[in-house]
């Protein structure tokens, strides 16, 4: 089969490699129809990620058709339309004709399109880990009533980078869980984020392009005197964490998505990193970059992959707007270089594998 390999300069080459084989009872082989493209897919070959192994096929967002299942897989069978999050850093990623995944990070997509489905796994699993495990926010059935007994208790949450795929997924999950008010930070994607929030519940979007001082001023204004105890920083660079901590209450919780920048988070806060790698055994968490992992990753994945799949099929969470890059596997280089140059805003770049030239 054909597989794309990405090097440290984000150049892509196509190789003929053997088909993946099932070596664990919980493995699933998927014929990849559409692959999503993520910033980590160029960062990993460039050596910028501290917790993920090295694999030249660095894609992880999969939408396709089940080809084969392991002996302990009971909820999927060949022919099922599914999406899955491939194990980060492991062989047989999404940039190939076939990919090898685990059953606990796979979900059914019903009649949703493969292009939409390929935008869902990474963003929504990252957002679920960040919100409900690292930041300990309540799930939809755990929300507490307000002190007056009318409506839900307010829980201000600051989401930095709300127009990106993980940030937007976090916004959607908070809205689904009725967590408000949401203080969202965005730039050119402001109009997109405004379509996700509920202004009637106090949600607002603040423009970071005004400069750090003005941004912090606007964040304080948006809080309206309320205490902020939770920050999900889905940017985690260029001063985002420092800005967020200027409005975060002492001892408040902040989770970032780039653990090598944990030093940019000031002292005096409960800080950790949200990493999807904790969903599988063998995750590299040596403590040098703060708390990154969590216990029972396979159980978490099983529960939340099923929830995300259900909410996606029902239309309760929407995909990040997919933009198809032509050329199949050969289009991956254009997609990843676009991400590396920071030119993709409020959209998810995807490739259709069957558009690869010369595919049998």
HELIX and SHEET records of a PDB file:
HELIX    1   1 UNK A   40  UNK A   43  1                                   4    
HELIX    2   2 UNK A  103  UNK A  105  5                                   3    
HELIX    3   3 UNK A  114  UNK A  117  1                                   4    
HELIX    4   4 UNK A  121  UNK A  129  1                                   9    
HELIX    5   5 UNK A  130  UNK A  134  3                                   5    
HELIX    6   6 UNK A  140  UNK A  142  5                                   3    
HELIX    7   7 UNK A  165  UNK A  176  1                                  12    
HELIX    8   8 UNK A  190  UNK A  194  1                                   5    
HELIX    9   9 UNK A  199  UNK A  201  5                                   3    
HELIX   10  10 UNK A  208  UNK A  210  5                                   3    
HELIX   11  11 UNK A  212  UNK A  223  1                                  12    
HELIX   12  12 UNK A  240  UNK A  245  1                                   6    
HELIX   13  13 UNK A  259  UNK A  264  5                                   6    
HELIX   14  14 UNK A  276  UNK A  279  5                                   4    
HELIX   15  15 UNK A  297  UNK A  314  1                                  18    
HELIX   16  16 UNK A  328  UNK A  331  5                                   4    
HELIX   17  17 UNK A  332  UNK A  340  1                                   9    
HELIX   18  18 UNK A  353  UNK A  355  5                                   3    
SHEET    1   A 2 UNK A   2  UNK A   6  0                                        
SHEET    2   A 2 UNK A  12  UNK A  16 -1                                        
SHEET    1   B 5 UNK A  98  UNK A 102  0                                        
SHEET    2   B 5 UNK A  27  UNK A  36 -1                                        
SHEET    3   B 5 UNK A  61  UNK A  69 -1                                        
SHEET    4   B 5 UNK A  81  UNK A  85 -1                                        
SHEET    5   B 5 UNK A 106  UNK A 108 -1                                        
SHEET    1   C 4 UNK A  98  UNK A 102  0                                        
SHEET    2   C 4 UNK A  27  UNK A  36 -1                                        
SHEET    3   C 4 UNK A 348  UNK A 352 -1                                        
SHEET    4   C 4 UNK A 322  UNK A 324  1                                        
SHEET    1   D 6 UNK A 204  UNK A 207  0                                        
SHEET    2   D 6 UNK A 182  UNK A 186  1                                        
SHEET    3   D 6 UNK A 157  UNK A 160  1                                        
SHEET    4   D 6 UNK A 230  UNK A 233  1                                        
SHEET    5   D 6 UNK A 253  UNK A 256  1                                        
SHEET    6   D 6 UNK A 270  UNK A 273  1                                        
END                                                                             
